[in-house]
Amino acid sequence: MSNRFMDGDAAAEMLERRWFAAFKAASSARAECEALIEAMTAAEAAWADARERLAKLESLRDALGEELAELDGLPQSTPHLSRRELCSAA
């Protein structure tokens, strides 16, 4: 009978070890998921900021392009400043 209890104890110990290993693996996977969601949140915020900057810069570019188009269509009102000098000032 001694062997039977020892076999039962060994099986219980093995089951307990497997439970702890699974618990540790699940904890590690949970930490990885939490780190990834934080990275995704940060990336989404950075993406939104970049899109906002892009929209502002495109708007500025378009407005400046319109001003340049107007300058090209107007007679030169200030003879001492050429279009090249106006463009190089930027």
QUIVEN-V385699 format. One record per residue. N is the residue number from 1. RES is the residue in three letters. SS is DSSP state (@ for helix, = for strand, . for the rest). PSI is psi in degrees with one decimal (999 if undefined). Layout:
n res ss psi
N RES SS PSI
N RES SS PSI
This chain:
n res ss psi
1 MET . -26.4
2 SER @ -40.4
3 ASN @ -38.2
4 ARG @ -43.2
5 PHE @ -37.4
6 MET @ -40.4
7 ASP @ -40.0
8 GLY @ -40.7
9 ASP @ -40.2
10 ALA @ -41.2
11 ALA @ -41.4
12 ALA @ -40.5
13 GLU @ -41.5
14 MET @ -42.4
15 LEU @ -42.2
16 GLU @ -42.1
17 ARG @ -42.1
18 ARG @ -38.4
19 TRP @ -46.4
20 PHE @ -38.2
21 ALA @ -42.9
22 ALA @ -39.1
23 PHE @ -44.9
24 LYS @ -41.8
25 ALA @ -40.7
26 ALA @ -40.2
27 SER @ -41.2
28 SER @ -43.2
29 ALA @ -38.2
30 ARG @ -43.2
31 ALA @ -40.1
32 GLU @ -43.5
33 CYS @ -42.5
34 GLU @ -40.2
35 ALA @ -40.5
36 LEU @ -39.5
37 ILE @ -35.8
38 GLU @ -42.2
39 ALA @ -40.4
40 MET @ -41.9
41 THR @ -44.4
42 ALA @ -41.1
43 ALA @ -40.3
44 GLU @ -40.7
45 ALA @ -43.0
46 ALA @ -39.8
47 TRP @ -43.8
48 ALA @ -41.9
49 ASP @ -42.9
50 ALA @ -40.3
51 ARG @ -39.2
52 GLU @ -44.8
53 ARG @ -41.6
54 LEU @ -45.2
55 ALA @ -42.7
56 LYS @ -44.1
57 LEU @ -38.4
58 GLU @ -37.8
59 SER @ -44.8
60 LEU @ -44.6
61 ARG @ -45.0
62 ASP @ -41.5
63 ALA @ -43.1
64 LEU @ -36.4
65 GLY @ -39.6
66 GLU @ -41.5
67 GLU @ -41.5
68 LEU @ -40.2
69 ALA @ -38.4
70 GLU @ -41.3
71 LEU @ -38.5
72 ASP @ -30.2
73 GLY @ -17.3
74 LEU . 149.2
75 PRO . 152.2
76 GLN . 108.6
77 SER . -23.0
78 THR . 99.9
79 PRO . -25.4
80 HIS . -12.3
81 LEU . 117.6
82 SER . 166.4
83 ARG @ -36.5
84 ARG @ -42.4
85 GLU @ -36.2
86 LEU @ -40.1
87 CYS @ -35.8
88 SER @ -13.8
89 ALA . -22.6
90 ALA . 999
